[in-house]
Amino acid sequence: MQSALGSLSKAYPSAPRPLAEPPAGSDLKPVMGDPGLPFLGNSLEALKDPLASAMARFEKYGPVSWSGSLNMNIVTLVGPDAIECAWMNREKAFSSEQGWEPMIGPFFRRGIMLMDFEEHMHHRRILQQAFTRPRLNGYLDMMTPHIEKTLADWEVGSGFRMYSRTKDLTLSLATEVFVGASLSETEAHRLEESFEAAVRGGQAMVRADVRDWTWARGLRGREALQQYFRSEIAARRAGDGDDLFSVLCHSADEDGNTFTDEDVVNHMIFVMMAAHDTSTIALSMLTYFLGRYPEWQERLRSESLALGKSTIDYDDLDKLPSLDLAFKETLRINAPVGMLFRKTVADTDILGHFVPKDTLVGIHAWASMLREEWWPNPTRWDPERFAPERREDKVHRFAWAPFGGGAHKCIGLYFGGMEVKAIMHQMLQRFEWSVPSDYRLDLTYGTGPTPADGLPIDLRHRVAH
């Protein structure tokens, strides 16, 4: 296979060329890049290692470049100045809805990230009512006993697959906190399977409703989720539950605007995906780094023990500063969302480069957070870089941007941080862990970089000193 691809590359050399010529008389420069192989473009290298691909293109073409991918062109942005242009979107030239549609539209259509401009802000104002501080307090109260019970049931030992077990935990938490504890075990399992199928659908190579393939299973998963949420809305609107589903059924902005039934369904499906996937990556990778750096694990454990509480309340989060440093550094070095997408709805420019209408744009915040132009020794896991005396993230407002930016900045960022820290606080008091010295992290790529082997660690019960 590799030799065949090599032969193809030689037969179809990809010389640098402009994406499109700038308008006559303008001072704009063309975006430079190359189309790659016929039809496939550069998609194979990007799928194999999207970070390495983005880094190589940055070295060759700079912060704004284009490449071919599956018979279309995509402009990739690396570096805080470039991604700021797309995120701030001052001239409303970038559509998030159209950017994400080819990737995940059939599964998460009409979610908050797949909306634009005035409509997006209208929905965001209502949705924000589900993520106020009192609401977050309530969600944490619901999470805490579930986390306690799950961690108590973990079977310790060598080869404990941290990513796989984290995924189980965060998915069950999403089901309980977002959907509600009234589900039976069978119903919860069926809902989780449908949700997983929808998430995986967006990662399919063959994007057609064929047989029982990944894309088709994703479509069936979406249909099952829609059917469940639609069937439950009347009861949730009549009740006064504290789960996210019930909250969305009653949320209203300052003008009294509320969601329709279909709005609630669409937002529920999207928020479950966004919260579960990112938290799984963040928590499992934080655990990995704490296993690699035992001095940091002990530092965080000492802080948690000093708090004198086996579980935490929302107000306790600020009392664990070392945990916050480690969390931020983990998000920088292993961003839970590798790339975000937009599509231009008008001719525009990015850093003086002409980008025509109807161009897909990939915003590579992950690569941006690993460039030495903005971060000293960028591949080293060093939480102290966020300490008050260093604050390396202050070099640019978008140097550290794992939650996106602008109008579409992640609405659940405080929920995600709360969830990861609440679980880690309990883990530090229950367990100690390490990563085998000969272990080499093998990443695969879905919504973000994830351990391909389930992330085996050596987990043991902590012996109190």
N, C-alpha and C positions, 0 to 999 in steps of 0.2 A: 504493500500500500504506500509506504513512504517513498520507495523508488519511483512508483508511478506518479506520485504527486511531484517529485523532483523533476521527472521528465516533462510533466505538464508545465511546471514553472519555467523550464528552459525553453520550451516551445512557445510559450506566451510570456515573454519578459515584460515586466511592469515598470516601464520607465516613468519617472515623475512627470505629472502633467497637471494643469489647472483644472479645478472642478468646473468653473465657468468663467468666462471673461467678464470683468467688471464693466459697468456701463461706460460708454465713451465719455471722456471729459471728467470722469470722477478721479479722485485721488486714491481710490481703493485698490488693494492688492488682491490677486486671486488666491484662493485656498489651494495649496499644493498637496498632491498625494498621488496614489496610483490605484488602478482598478483591481489588481490581482488577477486571479484565474478567471476564465470565462464562466459566467453565471455565479459560480461560488464566490468569486472575489477573494477577499482576505478572511472570509468567515471561518475557515478551518483553523487558522492560527489564532484567531480571536476566541474561538470556542475552546481550543486546547489550553490556552493560557492568556486570558484577557488582560491581565496586568502586564505581562511581558510584552504583549502586542502593543498596548498603549504606550508603554515606556519606549519601545523601539521607534514608534512613529513620532513621538515627541523628540527623540534624538535626531531623527532624520528631517522632520518637517517643521518642528516647533509646536507651540501650544494649540494651533488650529490646523488640522489636517483632514484629508478625506480619504476614504477607501471604498472599495466595492464590497458588497455583501449580498448574496442571493439575488442578483440582478437589480440591485438598487445601490445608491450611493449614500454613505453616512459620513457626516463631519464629526470628528472627535475633538473634544475640548479637554485639555490638561493644563492645570495651573489655576490659581485662584482668580487671576484677572480675567481669564477666558470664561470660567464657569460663572463668574459674577454677571457677565453680559447676558447669559441665558436665564439665570435665575432671577435677576432683578427685572428683566423684560420691560424696560422702561417705555419702549415703543409698541408693546404688545405684538411683537412679531413672532413669538414662540408659543406654540400650542402644546400643552401637556397632554390633553386628550388625544390629539392626533399622533403625538409622539409615542404614546404607550399602546395605542390601538393595535398595531401589528403584532406586538409582543404578548399582551395579556388581555386585550379588549374583550374577546368572547367569554372570558371567565370573570373579569372584574369590572365590566362596563358600568359606568355611572357611579363608581366609587369616587371618593373625594379627590383622589389624585388624577382621575380621568375626567376632570372638568376644567373649564377655563373661565377667566375674566370675571364678569359680574355674577354669572351663575355660580362659579366656584366660590366666590366670597359670600354669596347668599347662603349656600349650603354650609360653608365653614362656620359662619356665625352661629347657626343652629347647632351644628355638631360640637362646637366648642363647649356648649353647656354640659356635655357628657364628660368633659375632661377638666372641670374646675377642681380646685383644691379639696373642697368637701367631697366631691365625687371620688377623687383619687383615694381619699381616706377610706371611703366606703368599700372601694374595690380591694384595697389592701386588707381590710378586715375580712373580706370574703376569701382572699388568697391564703392568708396565714395558716389556718388549720389544714388546708389542702397541702400546702408545702410541708408542714410538719409531718403529716401522715405519709406523704410520698417518700420523704427522706428517711423516715424511720423504717420503711420497707426496702430500702436499697440494700442489695447484697454486696458487701464490700469484698475486695480482693484484687488481685492483679488482673489486668486486662479489662477493667471496668470501662465500658464504652460510653464515655461521658457525653458525646454529642447525641448519640442515639437516646440515652436516658433523659437528657435535657429536652430533646424534642418531644418525648412522651409527656414530660412534666408540663412544658409550656403549652402544649396542645390541650391537655386536660384542664389547665388553668384558664385558657381562652374559652373553652366550652363552658366552664362553671361561672366565670366572672362575666363573660359577655352574654351568654345565652341563659344562664340561670341554673340553679341546683335542682330544679324540679324534674330534670331529665332522668329517665331510668338509665342504667348502665348500658343496656342494649341500644337505646336511642342515642346516647352520647357517642357510643362507638360508631354507629352508623353515620352520624353527623360528622365525626372526625374523619372517617374514611372518605366521605364526599368532599370535604374540605381539602384533604390531601390530594385527591384526584384533580381538583380544580387548580391547585398550586402547581402541580407537576405538568398540567396541560400546557401552561405557558412556556415550558422548557422543551416541548416536543420539536423534533427535527421535521417530521412529516406533519404538516399543518392542515389536516383534512379529517373529516368525520368518517374514518375508515375503520371497520371492524372494531376490535377492542384495543386499538392502539392508544398511545398516551393522550393525543389530542381529543380523541373520541371519549375516552374515560373522563377527561377534564370537563367536556361539555355535559356529560351525564351527571358529574358531580355538581356542577353549577345548577343544573335543573333540580336535583334533589334538594340542594340548599334553598333554592327559591321556593320550592313546594313546602318545605318545613316552615320557613319564616312566614310565608303568606298565611299558612294555616293557624299560626299562633298569634298573629297581630291583634285580632279582636280581643283575645283574653288579656294580652299585655296592656292594651289601651284601657281596659276596664280595671286593671289592677294597679298596684303601687310598688312594684318590685324595684330593687336597687341594682339589678344586673344591667349591663349596657343596653341590651335589647329593650328592656322596659323603659330605661331612661330615654332612648331615642324615640320611643313611641310618644313620649310626653314633652320632649325638648322644644323650646321656643326661643327665638331671639328677642332682642329688646322691643321689637315692634309686634311681637306676637305671632310671627311666622313659624309654621311647624312643617314637619315632613309629611308627605303623602305615604301611603302604605308601601308603594314601590320604592320610594326613596329609602325608607327604613330597611327594606330587603337588600337593596344595593349597597348601602353603607355597612350593614352588618357583615355581608360577605367580604367586602374589601378590608374592613378594619380587622377582622379575624386573621386574614392573611398577613397584613402589615405588622400587626403586633406579635403574632406567633413566630414568624420566620426570623425576623430581626433579633428578637430576644433570645431565640435558640442559639444563633451564631454568636451573639455577644457573650452570653453566659458560658457557653462551652469553651470559647477561646480565652476568656478571662481565667477560667479554671486551668486551662493548658498553660498559660503564662505564669500563673502562680505556682504550678507544679515545676516549671523550669527555673523559677527564681524563688527558692524557699525563703529567702530573707524577706521578700515582699509578702509571702503568704503569712509568715509569722507576724509581720508588722500589721497587716490587716486583722489578723486574729486577735492580737493584743488590743486593738482599738475596739473590736466587737465585744470582747470579754469585759473591757473597762466600762462599757455602756451598762453592764449589769442586767441585760434583758435578753432572754432567749429569742425573742422576736422583736421586730421594730414597728413603730408607728411612723406615719409620714413625717412628723416633726423630727424624728431621729436621724433622717438622712443627712442633714447638715452636720451631724456629730460624728460622721465617719469620713473625714477628709481624705485619708489614704485610699479608701475604697473608691472614692470619686476620681482620684488621680489615676488609679489602675484601670478603672472603667474607661475613662477618656482615652488613655493610651492604647487600650485594646481596640477601641473603635477606630482609632487612627490607623493602626498598623494592619487591621483586618476588618475593614469596613463592611458591615452587614449587607449593604446594598452596593454592589460593585459599580454600576453605571445607571444613570437616570436619563430619560429620553424626552426630547421635544421635537416638534416639526415646525419649520418656518411657515407662517401663513402670509408672509410678505417678504419681498426682497429686504435684506438687512445687512449689517456688517458686524463682525466680531473682531475686536482689536485691529480694525482697519482692513480686514479681509472681507471681500464680497461673498455673501452667502445668499443664493437665490431662493425664491419662494418654493415651497414643497420639498425642502431638503430635510431629511432625518438627521437629528443632532444627538450625539451621545455625550453626556456630561460625566466625565470620569473623575469624580471626587476622590476615589480610592487612590488612583495613581498620583493625583495632586498632593495627597497627604504623605506620599512616600518619595517625594523629590527633594534632593539635597539643596535645590535652589531656595527652598522655604524651610526645610527642617534639617538641622545638624544631625549627622549620623542617622539617617531616617529609618533604616531597617532594624535598628536596635530598639527593643522594648524598654523604654525609660520613662516611667510615670512622672519622675521629678521634673520633666520638661514642662509640665503644667503647674508646677508649684509657683506660689506668688513671686518668689525671687527670680524666676526664669520666664515663665509665661511665653514660651516660644510660639504659641498659637496666636499671639498678638501681632505677628509680623504682617498679617493681612486678615480682614474680616472673614474671608472664606478659606484661610489656610487649613483650618480644622472645620470640616463640614460634613460629618457623617449623617446628619439629619436633613440635608438639603438646605435650601435657602430661599429667600423671597416669599412670595405669596403662598407657595406650595411647601414651605418648610413643614416637616413632619408634625402633624397635630398631636400625635401620641408620644412625643419624645419624653415627656415627664412620666407617663405611664410606663414606658419601656425601661427607663432608668430605675424607677421604683421597683419594678418586678425583678430585675436582675439583682439589685442590691439587697432586696428582701430575701431572696433565695440564697445569695452568697453569704449574708450575715448568719443564716442558720447553718449553712454548710461548714463555715469556718469553726463553729463551736462544736459541731458533731464529728467532723472528719479531719484527717490530714491526708495529703496525697502528693504524689510525685510522678514525674514522667520518666520512663526508662531512658538511660543515658544514650542508648543507641537508636532511640525512636526518631524518625524523620517524618515531619508533618507532610501529608499528601493531601492537597486541596483539590476539590472539584468545584464546579461553578453552577449555581442555580440563580436565585435572586442575589446571592453574594458568595464569597468564598467559603466553602464548607468542608470539613474533614471527610475524605472519601472512605475512610475505614472505621468510622464511628468514634474516633479519638480514644484509643485505649489508654487508661491511666492506671496507676496503682493506688487504690483507695482503701483507707483503713480507718477504723474508729479512733477518735482522738483520746489519748490517755491524759486525763487532767493532772496537772502538776501542782 
